[in-house]
Amino acid sequence: MRSRSDRDSLGTVQIPSDAYYGPFTGRAIKQYQVTGQKPHPYLIKSFVMIKRSAAIANMKTKSLDRKRGNAIVKACDKIIVGKHQDQFVVDMINSGAGTAFNMNTNEVIANVALKILGKKLGQYEYLHPNDHVNMSQSSNDTFPTAMHVTILFAIRDMLPVVDKLNSSLRKKAKQFSSYKKVGRTHLMDALPVTLGSEFASYATALTVARDGIISTKKELEKLALGGTAVGTGANAPKGYRTIAIRELSKISKLSLKPQQDMQYSLQSRYAVANMSSALKNYSVDLGKVANDIRLMASGPIAGLSELGIPAVHAGSSIMPGKVNPSLAECMNMICYSVIGNDTTVTLATQAGQFELNVMLPVMLKSVLDSTDMLTNFLPIFAANLIDGLTSNKKNFKSTLKKAL
């Protein structure tokens, strides 16, 4: 493989000749071999949108010349629509405060901009990753901003599938509304309920939890951008912050605003922890729904056998015809993972020191793992399990008669 020599303050690094990243990223690839996960597409999109917005703000405040600024904006536009995605190579868990990913982004944008200007890759004397792409910024304010925007993008994807599951549960509640069965408390026989009322309660629980997710978005819409290294706004020109966040709001189509206390916006990760907690709370109730379905579907002879579940694959290699509640079991495992991810976020949030919390990459990865799992699996859970559930009226009548 042909290579080129890229130089920074630490010396020279050999980079693949066609790579759009530079020396900082070249070192980071070797140092941060952690999860094998490349940056989430929404993190790339969010960060590049931030760089684009910053370049516009720097031009409008006369801090950045139009030639370089417009090249940066054009480079960002190329990346936002999907080009050069393979150049973002730093592991999702990387350096504290996400510095490695910030520099990966700066270097890629700089080199794309250099090509737009008719220069060669790595000719940073014409347009520099730090001096021009990262102008008026720090990892300390850009990564927290990118975290918020990235999570808002992920939640925007997730909410429609949450609503689809709620709709499926409501339909089952209506379908099963006349089916009386034995209610159970302490796993013991209690007064009668209807199967429909149980499913209506599941839908209500998940609706309340969904509303909790929505209510936490408000704090995520408040951004650290413009706080620079320690939350004082030093090294950012007057007017930069307002313009940059306005531009970011416009291109992201999100309702974004500056966090009024800039030091708070770097010190505290409350907004991220709050969203993680809301996802955990949703998963706690969702796991309970999966548990109940598994119990009601137990049998078919020696269990409760109150629900019939769709067969999604063979249930056993030695017992033909066995149907397992596989999708409910998978949902339980996802819920446990989301709960575990929230523990990680909680500990990382508590780990802030003085003017900065540096545990940002692991927080973001944990939240995105949670949203991705839920977004991917909730439609399957709704369509292939909930929508296909059937009731065993014969068993309802038999057990109800015995209990009464």
C-alpha positions as CSV (number, residue, x, y, z in Angstrom):
1,M,0.0,0.0,0.0
2,R,1.4,3.4,-1.0
3,S,1.7,5.9,1.8
4,R,2.4,9.6,2.3
5,S,4.2,11.4,5.2
6,D,1.9,13.6,7.3
7,R,3.5,15.8,9.9
8,D,2.2,17.3,13.1
9,S,3.6,18.6,16.4
10,L,4.7,15.1,17.5
11,G,6.5,14.3,14.3
12,T,5.8,12.4,11.0
13,V,3.2,9.7,10.5
14,Q,2.9,7.4,7.5
15,I,-0.7,7.6,6.2
16,P,-2.2,5.6,3.3
17,S,-1.7,7.9,0.2
18,D,-5.4,8.0,-0.6
19,A,-6.6,8.6,3.0
20,Y,-8.4,11.8,3.9
21,Y,-7.5,11.6,7.5
22,G,-4.2,12.7,8.9
23,P,-1.5,12.2,11.5
24,F,-3.6,12.5,14.6
25,T,-6.1,9.9,13.3
26,G,-3.2,7.7,12.1
27,R,-2.0,7.5,15.7
28,A,-5.5,7.1,17.1
29,I,-6.2,4.0,14.9
30,K,-3.3,2.2,16.6
31,Q,-4.0,3.5,20.1
32,Y,-7.7,2.9,20.4
33,Q,-8.4,-0.6,19.3
34,V,-11.2,-1.2,21.7
35,T,-14.7,-2.2,20.4
36,G,-14.1,-2.6,16.6
37,Q,-17.0,-0.2,16.1
38,K,-16.5,2.7,13.8
39,P,-18.2,6.0,14.5
40,H,-22.0,5.9,14.4
41,P,-23.4,7.4,11.2
42,Y,-25.3,10.0,13.2
43,L,-22.2,11.0,15.1
44,I,-20.4,11.7,11.8
45,K,-23.4,13.6,10.5
46,S,-23.8,15.7,13.7
47,F,-20.1,16.5,14.0
48,V,-19.8,17.5,10.3
49,M,-22.9,19.7,10.7
50,I,-21.2,21.4,13.7
51,K,-18.0,22.1,11.6
52,R,-20.1,23.5,8.8
53,S,-22.0,25.7,11.2
54,A,-18.8,26.9,12.8
55,A,-17.2,27.7,9.5
56,I,-20.2,29.9,8.5
57,A,-20.1,31.6,11.9
58,N,-16.4,32.2,11.6
59,M,-16.9,33.8,8.1
60,K,-19.7,36.0,9.3
61,T,-17.6,37.2,12.3
62,K,-14.7,37.9,9.9
63,S,-12.5,35.4,11.6
64,L,-12.1,33.1,8.6
65,D,-11.5,34.1,5.0
66,R,-14.2,33.3,2.5
67,K,-12.0,31.1,0.3
68,R,-11.1,28.7,3.0
69,G,-14.5,29.0,4.7
70,N,-16.5,28.2,1.6
71,A,-14.2,25.2,0.9
72,I,-14.9,23.9,4.4
73,V,-18.6,24.3,3.9
74,K,-18.5,22.5,0.5
75,A,-16.4,19.7,2.1
76,C,-19.0,19.3,4.9
77,D,-21.8,19.2,2.4
78,K,-20.2,16.3,0.5
79,I,-19.8,14.3,3.8
80,I,-23.3,15.1,5.0
81,V,-24.8,13.5,1.9
82,G,-22.8,10.3,2.4
83,K,-19.4,10.8,0.8
84,H,-16.1,9.8,2.5
85,Q,-17.9,8.0,5.4
86,D,-15.1,5.3,5.3
87,Q,-12.6,7.9,6.4
88,F,-14.1,8.2,9.9
89,V,-12.1,5.4,11.5
90,V,-11.6,6.1,15.2
91,D,-13.2,3.6,17.5
92,M,-16.4,4.6,19.2
93,I,-14.6,4.4,22.6
94,N,-11.5,6.6,22.1
95,S,-9.7,9.4,24.0
96,G,-11.2,11.4,26.8
97,A,-13.6,14.1,25.7
98,G,-13.7,12.6,22.2
99,T,-10.6,14.5,21.1
100,A,-9.6,11.7,18.8
101,F,-12.9,11.8,16.9
102,N,-12.9,15.6,16.8
103,M,-9.5,15.5,15.1
104,N,-10.5,12.6,12.8
105,T,-13.3,14.9,11.7
106,N,-11.1,18.0,11.4
107,E,-8.5,16.1,9.3
108,V,-11.1,14.6,6.9
109,I,-12.8,17.9,6.3
110,A,-9.5,19.7,5.8
111,N,-8.3,17.2,3.2
112,V,-11.7,17.2,1.3
113,A,-11.5,21.0,1.4
114,L,-7.9,20.9,0.1
115,K,-9.0,18.8,-2.9
116,I,-11.8,21.3,-3.6
117,L,-9.1,24.1,-3.6
118,G,-7.0,22.1,-6.1
119,K,-4.4,21.1,-3.5
120,K,-2.9,17.7,-2.5
121,L,-3.9,15.7,0.5
122,G,-1.9,16.8,3.5
123,Q,-1.0,20.3,2.3
124,Y,-2.1,21.8,5.5
125,E,-0.1,25.0,4.9
126,Y,-3.1,26.0,2.7
127,L,-5.9,24.8,5.0
128,H,-5.2,23.3,8.4
129,P,-7.4,20.9,10.5
130,N,-6.8,22.9,13.7
131,D,-6.3,26.4,12.5
132,H,-9.2,26.6,10.1
133,V,-11.6,23.6,10.4
134,N,-11.4,23.7,14.3
135,M,-11.4,27.5,14.5
136,S,-13.3,28.9,17.6
137,Q,-13.8,25.3,18.8
138,S,-12.5,22.7,21.2
139,S,-13.3,19.0,21.6
140,N,-14.7,20.1,25.0
141,D,-17.6,22.0,23.5
142,T,-18.0,20.3,20.1
143,F,-18.2,16.7,21.4
144,P,-20.9,17.5,24.0
145,T,-22.8,19.3,21.3
146,A,-22.5,16.4,18.9
147,M,-23.7,14.0,21.6
148,H,-26.9,16.0,22.1
149,V,-27.6,16.3,18.3
150,T,-26.7,12.6,17.7
151,I,-29.0,11.4,20.4
152,L,-31.8,13.7,19.2
153,F,-31.5,12.1,15.7
154,A,-31.6,8.6,17.2
155,I,-34.7,9.4,19.3
156,R,-36.4,10.9,16.2
157,D,-35.9,7.5,14.6
158,M,-37.0,5.5,17.6
159,L,-40.3,7.2,18.6
160,P,-42.3,6.0,15.5
161,V,-41.5,2.4,16.3
162,V,-42.4,2.9,19.9
163,D,-45.8,4.2,18.8
164,K,-46.2,1.3,16.5
165,L,-45.8,-1.1,19.4
166,N,-48.3,0.8,21.5
167,S,-50.7,0.7,18.6
168,S,-50.3,-3.1,18.4
169,L,-50.9,-3.5,22.1
170,R,-54.1,-1.3,21.9
171,K,-55.4,-3.4,19.1
172,K,-54.9,-6.6,21.1
173,A,-56.6,-5.0,24.1
174,K,-59.6,-4.4,22.0
175,Q,-59.5,-7.8,20.4
176,F,-59.2,-9.5,23.8
177,S,-61.6,-7.2,25.7
178,S,-64.3,-9.8,26.3
179,Y,-62.0,-12.7,27.4
180,K,-62.3,-13.1,31.2
181,K,-59.5,-14.8,33.0
182,V,-58.0,-15.3,36.4
183,G,-56.1,-12.3,37.7
184,R,-52.9,-13.0,39.6
185,T,-51.1,-11.3,42.4
186,H,-48.0,-12.7,44.0
187,L,-48.3,-15.3,41.1
188,M,-51.4,-16.6,43.0
189,D,-55.0,-16.7,41.9
190,A,-56.9,-13.5,42.5
191,L,-60.0,-11.8,41.2
192,P,-61.1,-12.0,37.5
193,V,-59.8,-9.5,34.9
194,T,-60.0,-9.5,31.1
195,L,-57.1,-10.3,28.9
196,G,-57.9,-7.1,27.1
197,S,-57.5,-5.0,30.3
198,E,-54.1,-6.5,30.8
199,F,-53.0,-5.5,27.3
200,A,-54.5,-2.0,27.8
201,S,-52.4,-1.6,30.9
202,Y,-49.3,-2.7,29.0
203,A,-50.0,0.0,26.4
204,T,-50.6,2.6,29.1
205,A,-47.3,1.8,30.9
206,L,-45.3,2.1,27.7
207,T,-47.2,5.3,26.7
208,V,-46.2,6.9,30.1
209,A,-42.6,5.8,29.6
210,R,-42.6,7.1,26.0
211,D,-43.8,10.5,27.3
212,G,-40.8,10.4,29.7
213,I,-38.5,10.0,26.8
214,I,-40.1,12.9,24.9
215,S,-39.9,15.2,28.0
216,T,-36.1,14.7,28.3
217,K,-35.5,16.0,24.8
218,K,-35.8,19.5,26.0
219,E,-32.5,19.6,27.9
220,L,-30.7,17.9,25.0
221,E,-31.7,20.8,22.7
222,K,-29.5,23.1,24.8
223,L,-26.0,23.1,23.5
224,A,-22.4,23.7,24.7
225,L,-21.2,25.0,21.4
226,G,-19.2,28.2,21.8
227,G,-18.1,27.3,25.3
228,T,-14.7,26.2,23.9
229,A,-12.2,24.6,26.3
230,V,-13.5,25.5,29.9
231,G,-16.9,27.1,29.3
232,T,-15.8,30.7,29.3
233,G,-16.2,31.2,25.6
234,A,-12.5,32.2,25.3
235,N,-11.1,32.0,21.7
236,A,-14.5,32.3,20.1
237,P,-15.3,35.7,18.5
238,K,-18.3,37.8,19.6
239,G,-21.5,36.7,17.9
240,Y,-20.0,33.3,16.9
241,R,-22.0,31.2,19.3
242,T,-25.4,32.6,18.4
243,I,-24.7,32.2,14.6
244,A,-23.2,28.7,14.9
245,I,-26.1,27.3,16.8
246,R,-28.6,29.0,14.6
247,E,-26.9,27.5,11.5
248,L,-26.8,24.1,13.2
249,S,-30.5,24.2,14.1
250,K,-31.3,25.1,10.5
251,I,-29.3,22.2,8.9
252,S,-30.2,19.6,11.4
253,K,-33.9,20.6,11.4
254,L,-33.9,20.4,15.2
255,S,-35.0,23.1,17.7
256,L,-31.6,23.9,19.2
257,K,-30.5,26.8,21.5
258,P,-27.5,27.8,23.5
259,Q,-27.2,26.5,27.1
260,Q,-27.1,29.8,29.0
261,D,-24.6,28.6,31.6
262,M,-21.6,27.6,29.4
263,Q,-19.5,26.1,32.2
264,Y,-22.4,23.9,33.3
265,S,-22.7,22.7,29.7
266,L,-19.1,21.3,29.9
267,Q,-19.1,20.1,33.5
268,S,-22.5,18.3,33.6
269,R,-23.8,15.6,31.4
270,Y,-27.3,15.6,33.1
271,A,-29.2,15.8,29.8
272,V,-27.5,12.7,28.4
273,A,-27.9,10.8,31.7
274,N,-31.6,11.8,31.9
275,M,-32.3,10.5,28.4
276,S,-30.4,7.2,29.3
277,S,-32.6,6.9,32.4
278,A,-35.7,7.5,30.4
279,L,-34.7,4.7,28.0
280,K,-34.0,2.5,31.0
281,N,-37.4,3.2,32.5
282,Y,-39.1,2.4,29.1
283,S,-37.1,-0.9,29.0
284,V,-38.1,-1.8,32.6
285,D,-41.8,-1.7,31.7
286,L,-41.2,-3.3,28.3
287,G,-39.3,-6.2,29.9
288,K,-42.3,-6.7,32.2
289,V,-44.6,-7.0,29.1
290,A,-42.2,-9.6,27.6
291,N,-42.2,-11.5,30.9
292,D,-46.0,-11.7,31.1
293,I,-46.3,-12.9,27.6
294,R,-43.8,-15.6,28.2
295,L,-45.7,-16.8,31.3
296,M,-49.1,-16.7,29.6
297,A,-47.7,-18.6,26.7
298,S,-46.1,-21.3,28.8
299,G,-47.2,-24.9,28.2
300,P,-48.9,-25.9,26.0
301,I,-50.0,-28.8,28.4
302,A,-48.2,-28.3,31.8
303,G,-48.1,-24.4,31.7
304,L,-50.7,-21.6,31.7
305,S,-51.3,-21.8,28.0
306,E,-53.4,-18.7,27.9
307,L,-51.8,-17.2,24.8
308,G,-50.7,-18.7,21.6
309,I,-47.6,-17.3,20.1
310,P,-46.5,-17.3,16.4
311,A,-43.8,-19.8,15.5
312,V,-40.8,-17.8,14.2
313,H,-38.5,-20.8,14.0
314,A,-38.2,-24.4,15.3
315,G,-38.2,-24.4,19.1
316,S,-36.1,-27.4,19.7
317,S,-33.6,-29.7,18.0
318,I,-35.0,-32.7,19.8
319,M,-38.7,-31.9,20.5
320,P,-40.5,-31.5,17.2
321,G,-43.4,-29.0,17.2
322,K,-42.1,-27.1,20.2
323,V,-42.8,-23.3,19.9
324,N,-40.6,-21.1,22.1
325,P,-41.3,-17.4,23.0
326,S,-38.1,-16.5,21.2
327,L,-39.0,-12.9,20.4
328,A,-40.1,-12.2,23.9
329,E,-36.9,-13.7,25.2
330,C,-34.9,-11.5,22.8
331,M,-36.8,-8.5,24.0
332,N,-35.9,-9.3,27.6
333,M,-32.2,-9.5,26.7
334,I,-32.4,-6.1,24.9
335,C,-34.1,-4.6,28.0
336,Y,-31.4,-6.0,30.3
337,S,-28.8,-4.4,27.9
338,V,-30.4,-1.0,28.0
339,I,-30.6,-1.2,31.8
340,G,-26.9,-2.0,31.9
341,N,-26.0,0.8,29.5
342,D,-27.8,3.2,31.8
343,T,-25.5,2.0,34.7
344,T,-22.5,2.8,32.5
345,V,-23.9,6.3,31.7
346,T,-24.7,7.0,35.3
347,L,-21.1,6.1,36.5
348,A,-19.6,8.1,33.6
349,T,-21.7,11.1,34.3
350,Q,-20.7,11.0,38.0
351,A,-17.0,10.9,36.9
352,G,-16.8,14.5,35.8
353,Q,-14.0,16.6,37.4
354,F,-13.9,20.4,37.8
355,E,-14.6,22.1,34.4
356,L,-15.0,18.9,32.3
357,N,-16.4,15.5,32.1
358,V,-14.1,13.5,29.8
359,M,-16.1,10.2,29.7
360,L,-18.2,11.3,26.7
361,P,-17.4,8.6,24.2
362,V,-18.6,5.7,26.4
363,M,-21.7,7.6,27.4
364,L,-22.6,8.2,23.8
365,K,-21.9,4.7,22.7
366,S,-24.0,3.3,25.5
367,V,-27.0,5.5,24.7
368,L,-26.7,4.8,21.0
369,D,-26.5,1.0,21.6
370,S,-29.7,1.3,23.5
371,T,-31.6,3.4,20.9
372,D,-30.3,1.2,18.0
373,M,-31.4,-2.0,19.7
374,L,-34.9,-0.7,20.4
375,T,-35.3,0.9,17.0
376,N,-34.2,-2.2,15.2
377,F,-36.2,-4.7,17.3
378,L,-39.4,-3.0,18.3
379,P,-41.0,-3.3,14.8
380,I,-40.2,-7.0,14.8
381,F,-41.5,-7.5,18.3
382,A,-44.8,-5.7,17.3
383,A,-45.3,-7.3,13.9
384,N,-44.1,-10.9,14.5
385,L,-45.2,-11.4,18.1
386,I,-47.8,-9.0,19.4
387,D,-49.8,-8.8,16.2
388,G,-49.9,-12.6,15.9
389,L,-50.9,-13.5,19.5
390,T,-54.0,-15.6,19.9
391,S,-56.0,-16.4,23.0
392,N,-56.9,-19.8,24.5
393,K,-60.5,-19.2,25.5
394,K,-60.9,-22.8,26.6
395,N,-58.2,-22.5,29.2
396,F,-59.5,-19.2,30.4
397,K,-63.0,-20.7,31.1
398,S,-61.5,-23.8,32.7
399,T,-59.1,-22.0,35.1
400,L,-61.7,-19.3,35.9
401,K,-64.3,-21.9,36.8
402,K,-61.8,-23.7,39.1
403,A,-60.7,-20.5,40.7
404,L,-64.2,-19.3,41.4
